[in-house]
């Protein structure tokens, strides 16, 4: 049976029929991934934002030894950092759901990210970009020293022989250095405008904002938005061979939620006038007036929700009161919010 298995599924070596291996292999073949791309001369591409199925193959580089990599089989993947030249980029790689069991149990994997000054197949020209990690499952590699618009190689080494049983895993790439950075979430009053911008993608390929409603130009890195309603935008760009995306939300209306009543009767239920979202505005000023226009409550910052007492500290009589709330945020130039709130006892 094993010989027949070698002839029929030689490329993934499913001769050990572990159900986990079978399901993973089906997913791999359904995705149409390039199983032959895994050597230092033809590495598999690793894109951010989505887990990538990786299987150690017979063709994986033997003894491409570097740092902690001392293995009979080394799978090589490549990725590119983004075009954000303001700061050094950070990246994190997670290796999970490892199914790499040998005759004596789970085999140990080792992984490291390197840069190459020349031929990536020459260990003498490789430089480690962070720590080397090893284990049998759930490996995490991370670094904050990636340079912009540079190619890197992930080496995954194992002593496992894929001719005996399949060795598969999921690899996930994330971090500021390998994705887009879009700015910013905004809150606007109706009719107001704001600028949306993105950086990090390859400017040769440009960007696409979607949906294209209310935008001055949905194909530029910076675009003006004048929305008539709250809306979320996705912006797509390209880093190396990978299509990447991120999103922002533009809220139309007030960033705070103001209740129109509360019941300060001491039953510990709705005893305070809680204003949703106001904690984000430490400079906010909240003033409450009675029906004759007399100030009964004033708060700067609203660190403590109003309990329905007047400026003398005595409980106010039930009835309708009127408020003026100024958020006092230079980044959110909206007029004061006014309305009424009822004290119910």
HELIX and SHEET records of a PDB file:
HELIX    1   1 UNK A    2  UNK A    8  1                                   7    
HELIX    2   2 UNK A   19  UNK A   31  1                                  13    
HELIX    3   3 UNK A  123  UNK A  125  5                                   3    
HELIX    4   4 UNK A  176  UNK A  178  5                                   3    
HELIX    5   5 UNK A  278  UNK A  280  5                                   3    
SHEET    1   A 5 UNK A  44  UNK A  45  0                                        
SHEET    2   A 5 UNK A  73  UNK A  80  1                                        
SHEET    3   A 5 UNK A 151  UNK A 158 -1                                        
SHEET    4   A 5 UNK A 109  UNK A 116 -1                                        
SHEET    5   A 5 UNK A 126  UNK A 128 -1                                        
SHEET    1   B 5 UNK A  44  UNK A  45  0                                        
SHEET    2   B 5 UNK A  73  UNK A  80  1                                        
SHEET    3   B 5 UNK A 151  UNK A 158 -1                                        
SHEET    4   B 5 UNK A 109  UNK A 116 -1                                        
SHEET    5   B 5 UNK A 133  UNK A 135 -1                                        
SHEET    1   C 4 UNK A  52  UNK A  56  0                                        
SHEET    2   C 4 UNK A 167  UNK A 174 -1                                        
SHEET    3   C 4 UNK A  89  UNK A  99 -1                                        
SHEET    4   C 4 UNK A 139  UNK A 146 -1                                        
SHEET    1   D 2 UNK A 101  UNK A 102  0                                        
SHEET    2   D 2 UNK A 105  UNK A 106 -1                                        
SHEET    1   E 3 UNK A 181  UNK A 183  0                                        
SHEET    2   E 3 UNK A 194  UNK A 199 -1                                        
SHEET    3   E 3 UNK A 222  UNK A 225 -1                                        
SHEET    1   F 4 UNK A 186  UNK A 188  0                                        
SHEET    2   F 4 UNK A 242  UNK A 252  1                                        
SHEET    3   F 4 UNK A 231  UNK A 239 -1                                        
SHEET    4   F 4 UNK A 208  UNK A 210 -1                                        
SHEET    1   G 2 UNK A 257  UNK A 258  0                                        
SHEET    2   G 2 UNK A 275  UNK A 276 -1                                        
SHEET    1   H 5 UNK A 261  UNK A 262  0                                        
SHEET    2   H 5 UNK A 337  UNK A 343  1                                        
SHEET    3   H 5 UNK A 319  UNK A 326 -1                                        
SHEET    4   H 5 UNK A 285  UNK A 289 -1                                        
SHEET    5   H 5 UNK A 295  UNK A 300 -1                                        
END                                                                             
